[in-house]
């Protein structure tokens, strides 16, 4: 039987993790699974626990939490891989606010349904990205995507909200319209072209969605070896309001202010202004000058 380690974030979903812990343990036992469960105790703890699980040769590592929990565990696994350890497969029980990584990877919305995948434990390839900035010169790994500009600021605002899920990000997006509406001029160096223009937002996606509801790259695939980029140019405040429903539906590609391209490597440099940026919701920089992103094909296995 597979050795399973569950890393649970008790504060995921504004405390849902702690409340759900007994139910999760009961449910997994009911599936006949043998597992160890441990809780994270502080920011960054998931990275250490994931590396420990790799050293102890677990077969499956379950992230029970939201996007931040998954991101820490991905970073722990990737650090372990660089040290030559055999890696467990990644699985997710989505109990966070946005759960964008889980959505993009095809993980069921309900954590109980997601847990069912642990029984068959079928592995699928997962591409991983690495982003470097002035604050992360050695890089930060990510599974879902990098946001530069408007959506990064939305994430910063949403993180301070008492709301959860969709409403937290929608309210944050509306607030951000009045905080961040002058697009910096950015040079984007891609695999086969250079784009220099004012960019209100640049999303570099391995997954499909950000902010719990905004479909940045509806056609993206997590195992195709390339990022899907969505680039929004300068628009007015009213123009931002008009764009929000398009991003919610995922049909923004037809808008005159939006470009969609694909690339395995991206270097974003601020020509005018600065770059607020995040990776999987984790801050890369608030006023950065340059962010470089590279996709690493089939680096991990995921159970879905």
Helices and strands as residue ranges (DSSP letters): E 4-8, H 12-30, E 35-39, H 45-55, E 60-65, H 67-82, E 89-94, H 100-105, H 111-120, E 123-132, E 140-142, E 145-149, H 150-159, H 165-177, E 184-189, E 194-199, E 201-205, E 227-232, H 237-249, G 252-254, E 258-263, E 265-272, E 275-279, E 282-288, E 290-303
